[in-house]
Amino acid sequence: METARKNRNRYAGSQTNVFYINHIGTFNNAPGCSNEGDGSGRCAFEDAGEDSEAEEIRDAEEDGAQPLQLSRPEVRRQMLSYVMRLHPRYVAPLWQQAYQPLWEDILQQPEVEELLLGGRHQQGVPYNRRQLCRIIHYLHVGQKVLRESATNTELGVALEGTDDAKVRTQFSYLPEGREVCQVLAAAVARHRPAAS
C-alpha cells in the first residue's frame, strides 16, 4: 500500500510546485515537462493552476506545532506590529500619518480577518503571514502606500530581519479573493490623505 506523499519540484526558469498524491515521480529540468511524472507525457503546468505554486505549498515550516490560541485582538496587535516594521522608512511620505490607522481599519475587516486567520498559519505566528505580505504588496503597487522605490528584498528584510525568500516571493502576488481587494480599496479610500 502506497502512502500519500508530496513531491515538491523546482524547475529551472520558474518556480512551480507539483503535487502528486500516492505517486512519486522524477522530473527533468525542462520547464514544466515531466519524463516520468504521472505517465501521461503532459507538462506539469497543465495540471497546476495559475496560483497553485503559491497557494498549495505547505512547507515543513507550516507542519510544526501551532502557536497557543490567542484572542483576536491580540493577534491583530501582532499583525499590526509586523506591518509597522515598514514604518517610517518604507512608507510613502503622503501616508506617514495615515499608515497605522489604515492598517487598524484593514485588520478589522471580516473578509481580511477570515483570510489571515481562517486558513493555514506559518509556524511561530497565529496568522497567515504569506497573505499578509500579499496585502502589503497590494498596498505597495496598487495603492502607492509604500515608497515606489522599495524593493521586495528590502521589504522582506524589514519585516523578517533576514532575506527570507518565502516572504519575499509573496510580494509578487495579490491577496486571494476579489472581495478582499475591494475591501482593501475601500479602506485606502477612507484613509487616503489629501495631497499637499
Secondary structure, 3 states (H helix, E strand, C coil): CCCCCCCCCCECCECCCCCCCCCCCCCCCCCCECCCCCCCCCEHHHCCCCCHHHHCCCCHHHHCCCCCCCCHHHHHHHHHHHHHHHCCCCECHHHCCCHHHHHHHHHCCHHHHHHHHCCCCCCCCCCCHHHHHHHHHHHHHHCCCECCCCCHHHHHHHHHCCCCHHHHHHHHCCCCCHHHHHHHHHHHHHHCCCCC
